[in-house]
Amino acid sequence: MLVALFDLVLYNVYQVIRAPSGWPDFVYFYTFAKAGMTYGYQRIYDPVIQESSLHALFSTAPFYSVVNPPPFAWLLAPLALVPYPLALWIWSGSMIAAVAISSLLLAPSGRYSRVLFMASWLGFLPAYLLVVSAPVAPLVILSLALTWKFIRDDRQTAAGLVLSIGLLKPTLVLLVPLVLLAAGYRRVFLSWLVAALLLVVASCVSLGVDGIRAYISLSISFAANTYSLRWSLVPILGGDTAWLAAAILIAAATILIAWRLRHDGPEPVIAVGVMGSFLINHHMTPGDLMMLLVPVWLILRLRGGVLRNALLGVAWVGGWLGLIFPVSAILVAAAIPLALLVHSMSQRHPVVPASKELSAASIP
């Protein structure tokens, strides 16, 4: 397995060399933050302002709007004070470190497990976008890894606070706070809710009425971009009404599955939440596919036999292919929650995390 993963790591290196991007995502993040500092946050979602800010620094860059919430611009403000090349190096290095740290946090103890988890992201096809595109998904991945660790350490308030980092791109983890609530992690949800409300209020104050209207308008326009719809159910179901009905049903099913898995620990619950969020996501970018690593890592921590390992192998391969064949990523996102539900229903006792051993006295 490690030899195969190493081969795929080399393939990713080849991708980086073969297809460098002149205009990574960070170009737009950087000028987005510049626009807020130059023109004020009330005007940050005005397409004219975003485009003029972009072309003031990169006159030949094609224009794409940024619709991340205001806290994202605040986070990037320090980087916007330094020259773009340096800011790009800092951001790219930070995002690579975020994925690497996440894999090591979630890996069980042991050298082989850590090497396997590290290789699983280095050889994951969407991971080459870390270098050529510099997306924001790694920050959300790190927030989920820290959320899991803090829950395991019985620090639920801290878990909820780091989970709120996902609000930098909320569509990626939209259902995770709700599934944690359904599974009984109330303090996680409450601390996340407090942080979320504070950020929403601060965002509304910084934008003002006109800024809020511009944000809604730009978000609707961005949601109509056919390229970003490739990894959603919209092209399959067709029409906003059908997609909305499906999203509501999937969200309800995801929460119910999480409730059924509530005795099995945070690993399957968070995994189900990530996959459910993926399925109801209306639009996403290629770098967001790295989110599919989190459920695979979490489920690898659970004890399981050959069937479990085969399922995870298929899920990883499906996620790898998702960059080329979007439907494979959608199938993976649907299969993992259903497989966890079936497995849980077939067990008399809760799933035992690989890193823990329950004594006989602790089992009712």
N, C-alpha and C positions, 0 to 999 in steps of 0.2 A: 504493500500500500504506500509506504513512504517513497519507494522508487517511482511509483506511478505519479504521486503528488509532486515529486521533484521534477519529473518530466514536464508536468503542467506549469510548474513555477518557471521553468525555462521558456515555455511557450508564452507566458505572460511577459517575461523579459523581452521576448521577440516582439510582442504586441507593442510594448512601450517604444522600442527602437523603430519599429516599422510605421507606426501611426501616431506620431507626436501631434498634439493639438496646439495650434497657435492661439486659440481662444478658449482656454479652460473655463470651467464654471467660476473659478475664483476671479477672473477678470470682471465678471458681472457683480459678484459679491463685493469686490473692492470698490468699484465705482458706485455701487448702491450705498455703501457706507459713506463714501465721499459726498454723494448727493445729499444725504441727511445732514452732514456737517456743514456743507456749503450753502444749501438752500433752505435748510430747516426741515424737521421731520414732518411738518404739516404737508409738505409737497413731495414727499419721498416716493409716493405711488403715482405721481403724474408721469405718464410715459415720455412726455417731452423733456421733463427734467432728467429722467433716467438716461434717455438717449443722449442728451447734451453732455451729461456728466461722463458718459462712456466715451463719446467722440472727442471730448476735450483732451483725453489721455491717449485714446487709441482710435485714430480717425478712420481706419479702414476696417474696424471690427464690425461684424454684423450685429444688429441689435436684437436682444432678447430681454424681455422684462423679468424683473425679480419680484416675487410676491411673498417671500418669507416675511413673517411678522416683524414688527419694529425691534423686539429684543435682539434679533439677529444683526441688525444694523448697529445696535449698541455694542454688541460683542465684538464686532469687527472694527469699531471706531479706533482703537489703539493701532491696529495694523494699517488703517488708512492714513496714519500720520507719517508712515515711513515709505520710502520708495517702493513701487510695485514689485520689482524683482525680489527684493528682500522680503516683502510681505508674502509673496508667493512661496518662497522657500520655507518661511516660518509656518505658514498654514499647511502646506503639503506635508512637511515633517511632522506637524502636530497630528494630522489626520492619520498618517501611517502609524504613528505611535499609539493613537487611540484604538485602532483595530488590533495592533499587536498586544497591547495591555489587556484589552477585552478578552482575547483568546487565552491569555495566560491566567486571567482571573477565573475564567470558567473551566479551565482544564483541571481534571482531577490531579492529585499529587502523583508524581512519578515522571521520570525523564521521557519515556515513550509517549505518554499522554500529552505532555507539553509540546513535544516535537510534532506530534500528529495534529494538534490543534493549530499550531503555528503554520504548518504546511497546508492545512485545509483552507486557510485564507490566502496564503501566498500563491497557491495554485488555482484559486477560484477565479474564473474568467473576469467577472466584473471588478475584481480587485485591481486590475491594471489601470483602471480609471482613477485610482488614488494618485497616480503619478501624472497622468496626462490630462485629467479633468479637475482634480481636487474638489470633490463634492463634499456635502455637509453630513451625509449619512453616518460616517464614522463617529461623530459626536453623539448621535442618537444611540448607536450601538454601544458606546462606552457607558452611556447613562443607564442602559438596560443591564449591562454587566454589573455595574455598581449597585443598581437596585436589587438585583438578585443577591449580591454579596451582603448588603446591609440587612436584607430580610433574613438571610441565613444566620447573621450575627445578632438577630433580634434587635435591630436598630431601625424600626419601621418608619419613624419620623424622618431620619436621614434618607431612607430609601425613597420616600415620597418626594423629598426635596430634589434629589438627583434625577428622579424620573421626570421632573418638570423641565429638565434640559431638552426633552423631546419636543417642547413647545417651539423650539427653533424651526422645526418642520413637523407640525403636529399631525399631519395626515399619516405619517409613518407608524405612529404608535397610538392612534386615536382610541383604540379599544383596550389598551393595556391597563390604564387606571380602573376601568369598569370591571374587567375580569378579575383584577386583584381584589376589588370590593366584593364581587360575587363569591370569591374564594375565602372571604373572611379576613382579609388584610385591611381592616378599617382604618387603622392609623396611617398606613401607607397612602390610602386614598385621601384621607382628610388633609394630610400635610401637602400632598400634591395639589389638592383643590385650593388650599389657602395660597400656595405659591402661584398657581394658575390664575386665580382671581386678582392677585396683586399685579401680575404681569399684564393681564388684560386691562385693568384699570389704568395702569401706567401707560400702556400703549394707546388707549383711547384719549387720555389727557394729552399725550404728545402729538397725536394726529389731529385732534379737533374734529368737528363735524365734517368739514370739507375733506379732510384727510381720510376719514373713515369711509366716506362715499367713494373716494378715489380708490381706496384699497379694495372695496367690494367690486367696483367696476373692473379694475385690473385683474382681480382673481377670476371673475367670470370670463373675461377675455382669454386669460391664460388657460382656463379649463377647456376651452374649445380647440386648443392646439391638438391636431390629430396625432402628431408624433408622440406627445406625452400620454395619449390615450392607449397606446399599444399594449401596455402592461395592466390594463384594467378590464373589467367585464363589459364596458360600454360597447366596444366593437362587436362583441359576441351577442349581447342582448339587444343592442340597438335602442336608441331613444332614452331620454332622461327619465321618463316615467318607469320604464321597465328596470333600468339600472337602480333607481331609487328604491323600488319595491324589493329588489333582490338585496340591496345593501341593508335595508331594515331587517329582512329575514336572516341574513348572514350574521348581522350584529347580535340579534336575539339568540341565534343558535350558538354563537361563540360564547356569549355570556352563560348560557345554560350548560355548555360543555365545561367551561371553567368551574362552574358550581359543582358539577359532577366530579371534577378532578380535585376538589378543594382539600381532600385528605392526602393527596399525593405529593405535596410540597410545592414550592413556587416554580420549579422548573417547567413542568407541563403547563401550568397556568400561564406563565409569561409566554411560552412558546405558542400556545393557542391564541393569546392576545395579539402577538405579532402577525401570525398568519391571518387572523381575522381582519386585522387592520390592512394587511396587504390586499385582501380580497375586496374590501369595500373602498379602497383607494380609487378615487376618480381619475387621477393622473399622477404620473411619477416620471423621474428621469432615470437613465441607465444606471447611474451610480447608486440609486436607491435599492437595487437588487442585492447589494451586500447585506441588507437586512435579513435575507434568507439564511445567512450563516448562524444567526442567533438561535433560532429554534433547533437547528441541527446540533449546535454545541450543547444546549441545555438538555436535550434528550439523550445525548451521549453520556451525560452524567448519571442517567438512570440505568438500573440493572435491566438487562434484556438478553434474549437469546439471538439465534441466527436470524429469525424473522425481523426482529427489531433492527439489527445491524443492516440487513438487506434493505429495509425501508429507508433508513437514513442514507445509505449509499445511493439509492434511487433519488432521494430528495436532494442530496448534494449535487448529483449529476444533473437533475432537472433544473436546479438553480444555476448551475454552470451554463447550461444550454439556454437559459432564459434570456440572455442578452441577444441571442440569435433567433430563438423561437419563443416569443412571449407567452404562448399558451402553455409551455412546459412549466414556467414559473407559477402560473395560475393553478395548474393541476397539483403542483407540489403544495401550494398554500392551502388547497382544499383537502388534500389527502392526509396531511399531518394531523390536524385536529380530529378528523374522523378515525384515524388509526389509534390515536391516544384514547379516544372515547371507547372504542371497541376493546382495546387492551384493558382499560380500567374496569369495564363491565365484566370482563372475563376473570378478574382477579378477586379472590376472597378478601385479600388484605391490600392496603395501599401499596403503591409502587415504592420501593426502597431506593433512595439515592445511592449511587455507587460509592460516594464518599462517607456514608454513614452505615452503621450496622445497628439494627434494633435488637435489643435483648429480648429474650423470650418473655420476660416479665412485663415488658412494655406493650406487648400485643394483647388486646382484650381477648 
